[in-house]
């Protein structure tokens, strides 16, 4: 067997293993109700167009016990702070970072220090959440060994190709994240949907705050993984999803991905680094096969990736009901998966060579 066939068989075998693990793992919801005070922490900067929706979603939670909402203003220059102050009630605490402190990580840390709850529940100001979000995300903490729960962050469905691209990419990332967690090697999570014990967060946050302007999620994850990977629980339930609208600007999308990828050089967890390297090398190899006139292997590889995507998608959103829409979905998804290696390489190169802008600030 030549190297191309061996790599293809190995890669497709890994995908089938992932599919098997994903579809046979059911999240346990037999936990007792968590009854303690929960502190929701939201750091924001210039989010005037979305922030009111999130506040109203948080007010509509069906959590039967007490919770507080802490919004931390990171020197917004728009009307975000005014909107928060206008909508504030007895449950919502509005604070602003001092002039000598800035950045999302510092804002989260600032809000966490004034939080009264034993659990900190994090999301982003441009997200939407469902009524059962708090209740389901904190349930696992009725077990003593739970250190952190991670929930899905997804982009809302958008029929336009750029929005659809982000929707599919984020769905795949969630499926990969959950599957790696099932085999007790969690490698990814999203700071828009996390719960962590307050005492643990305040200790670990001191270790990560100089690493990168972002990365409040994955750096915390790798530190908790060192303590006990079994203490990290991924909650895969429709009511625990946090949603955000995709961007319709290519430059904004690339800027975001460069920011996310810029954290990779600072990761210390072997599984995170190995998974990223293997994925990149596999894509480079089969992209080379395509360019050199061997498209069959590339087509098979992409078809297996599409199968994994379908497994995740149907679990998250249910079965398809319209044949024509299903075929269009498959075609568009296949095209996205086919060009993804090029996109991934571009982002990886730009992350090492370019600056990125975030909330009006420029970082190297």
TIMIBA-465988 format. One record per residue (C-alpha): x negated, y, z negated. Coordinates in steps of 0.05 Angstrom, whole numbers, padded with zeros to 5 digits, always signed. Each point is the difference from the previous one (the first is absolute). Layout:
! residues N
XYZ...
! end
This chain:
! residues 364
+00000+00000+00000-00030+00067+00020-00004+00059-00048+00060+00036+00031+00046-00059-00010-00027-00013-00070+00011+00072-00021+00069+00002+00031+00021-00065-00034-00027+00025-00067+00033+00068+00005+00068-00029+00021-00006-00051-00056-00010+00056-00050+00061+00037+00026+00043-00063-00006-00026-00009-00071+00021+00072-00014+00069-00010+00029+00009-00064-00041-00021+00035-00064+00042+00062+00014+00066-00034+00017-00006-00051-00057-00014+00050-00054+00061+00029-00034-00008+00058-00049+00024-00019-00069+00058+00043-00024+00016-00040-00062-00035+00050-00044+00037+00031-00058+00018+00074+00006-00057+00045-00020+00028+00048-00053-00056+00049-00012-00011+00072+00022-00027+00005+00071-00038+00061+00024+00004+00014+00075-00060+00040+00025+00002+00039+00065-00058+00043+00023+00019+00048+00055-00029+00055+00045+00040+00035+00054+00058-00048+00005+00058+00050+00004+00036-00038+00056+00005-00067-00038-00007+00012-00074+00073+00014-00016+00022-00067+00030-00048-00038-00046+00023+00038-00061+00073-00016+00014-00019-00074+00012-00034-00001-00068+00060+00031-00034+00044-00055+00030-00038-00059-00030+00041-00054-00035-00054-00015-00052+00041-00010-00064-00054+00025-00047-00039+00064-00006-00047+00027+00053-00034+00066+00012-00023+00032+00065-00065+00040+00003-00014+00042+00062-00071+00027+00003-00011+00058+00048-00068-00001+00033-00004+00074+00019+00056-00001+00052+00002+00060+00046+00071-00011+00024+00067-00003-00037-00011-00069-00031-00008+00025-00071+00060+00046+00007+00043-00059+00023-00023-00043-00058+00014+00055-00050+00069+00012+00030+00019-00074-00004-00031-00012-00068+00042-00029-00056-00013-00029-00069-00029-00064+00031-00049+00035+00046-00065+00032-00024-00034+00049+00047-00073+00017-00010-00055+00031+00043-00074-00015+00003-00046+00053-00031-00039+00043+00050-00065-00038-00013+00030-00069+00017+00025-00024+00067+00016-00064+00039+00050-00056-00003-00041-00044-00047-00008+00056-00050+00074+00016+00005+00019-00072-00015-00048-00002-00058+00027+00066-00026+00071-00025+00002-00018-00067-00030-00031+00033-00061+00064+00036-00018+00044-00060+00015+00036-00030-00060+00017-00068+00031-00040-00063-00009+00007-00012+00075-00019+00047+00056+00039-00006+00065-00031+00036+00059+00028+00023+00066-00013+00056+00051+00040+00063+00010+00017-00016+00072+00032-00068-00017+00071-00024-00011+00019-00053-00051+00062-00042-00012+00042-00001-00065-00028-00065-00028-00072+00020+00012-00020+00014-00072+00036-00059-00029-00030-00052+00047-00070+00029+00001-00008-00002-00076+00034-00067-00013-00065-00041+00003-00028+00039-00059+00044-00041-00047-00055-00051+00008-00062+00017-00041-00051-00017+00054+00027+00048+00052-00048+00057+00012+00026+00030+00064+00057-00008+00051-00004+00021+00072+00059+00010+00046+00007+00010+00075-00012+00067+00032+00029+00002+00071+00014+00051+00053+00072+00008+00022+00019-00030+00066-00012+00046+00059+00015-00020+00073-00053+00047+00028-00065-00036+00013-00045+00039-00048+00050-00007-00057+00013-00073+00017-00076-00012-00001-00004+00026-00072+00061-00040-00020-00030-00065+00027-00070+00014-00027+00024+00014-00071+00045-00062+00001-00060-00043+00020-00043+00032-00054+00052-00016-00053+00006-00072+00024-00076-00008-00002-00004+00033-00068+00053-00045-00030-00029-00063+00030-00069+00015-00027+00031+00012-00068+00035-00068+00003-00068-00034+00006-00024+00044-00058-00045+00044+00042+00038+00066+00002-00035+00048+00047+00049+00056+00014+00056+00040-00032+00030+00068+00010+00001+00057-00051+00071+00018+00022+00027-00061-00036-00039-00023-00062+00012-00013-00074-00058-00003-00049-00004-00001-00075-00017+00071-00023-00057-00019-00047-00033-00042+00054+00008+00053+00053-00031+00054-00042-00061-00044-00014-00009-00023+00072+00013+00068+00031-00064+00026-00032-00039-00049+00043+00029+00020+00068+00011+00075+00001-00066+00019+00034+00001-00053+00053+00044+00032+00053+00053+00054+00008+00051-00056+00009+00000-00073-00021+00038+00007-00065+00034-00066+00017-00052-00048+00028-00056+00020-00049+00047-00013-00058+00020-00066+00032-00071-00025+00004-00013+00019-00072+00062-00036-00025-00018-00060+00043-00066-00006-00038+00040-00006-00065+00052-00051+00024+00025-00008+00072+00060-00040-00028+00022+00064-00035+00014+00034+00067+00071-00016+00025+00026+00020+00069+00075+00014-00001+00029-00016+00069+00073+00022-00004+00040+00046+00044+00018+00043-00060-00073+00011-00019-00022+00028+00067-00022+00072+00002+00010+00032+00068-00031+00058+00036+00012+00029+00070-00055-00013+00051-00037+00057+00033+00012+00017+00073-00069+00031+00009-00059-00043+00022-00051+00047-00032+00036-00003-00067+00003-00076+00004-00074-00007+00016-00017+00049-00055+00039-00041-00050-00032-00066+00022-00070+00031-00003+00015+00021-00071+00022-00070-00019-00059-00033+00035-00050+00047-00032+00010-00036-00066-00026-00067+00028-00074+00015-00013+00015+00012-00074+00035-00066-00012-00037-00048-00046+00048-00059+00003-00030-00057+00043+00068-00025+00026+00019+00069+00024-00065+00010+00037-00003-00071+00029+00072+00003+00025-00014+00067+00035-00064-00025+00032+00030-00065+00025+00061+00035+00029-00044+00051+00036-00048-00052+00029+00056-00045+00024+00033+00058+00036-00065+00022+00031-00015-00070+00025+00068-00012+00032+00002+00070+00028-00066-00018+00033+00032-00063+00027+00055+00041+00032-00049+00049+00031-00044-00055+00027+00057-00033+00036+00026-00051-00050+00069+00027-00018+00031-00067-00021-00033-00001-00069+00019+00072-00012+00072-00014+00020+00004-00061-00047-00031+00039-00057+00050+00057+00008+00058-00049+00005-00017-00031-00067-00006+00069-00031+00070+00015+00028+00025-00063-00034-00028+00024-00067+00033+00068+00011+00067-00032+00015-00005-00041-00064-00011+00063-00041+00050+00042+00037+00058-00050-00006-00015-00010-00074+00000+00075-00012+00057+00023+00046+00041-00062+00016+00014-00038+00064+00007+00034+00067+00071+00004+00024-00007+00028+00071-00037-00040+00053-00020+00059+00044-00025+00040-00059-00038-00061-00025-00035-00008+00067-00017+00074+00002-00027-00005-00071-00044-00059+00019-00026+00034+00062-00017+00065-00036-00031-00037-00059-00043-00043+00046-00026+00062+00035-00017+00032-00067-00036-00063-00024-00038-00004+00066-00028+00071-00005-00010-00003-00076-00072-00024+00004-00019+00062+00041+00037+00045-00049-00033-00034-00059-00070+00009+00029+00014+00073+00016+00023+00014-00072-00060-00037-00029-00048+00041+00042+00034+00066-00014+00002-00016-00075-00076-00003+00000-00012+00060+00045+00056+00050-00009+00030+00045-00052+00073-00005-00018+00051+00050-00024+00049-00014-00056+00051+00049-00027-00038+00059+00029-00068-00023-00027-00057-00026+00041-00043-00059-00023-00062-00034+00028
! end
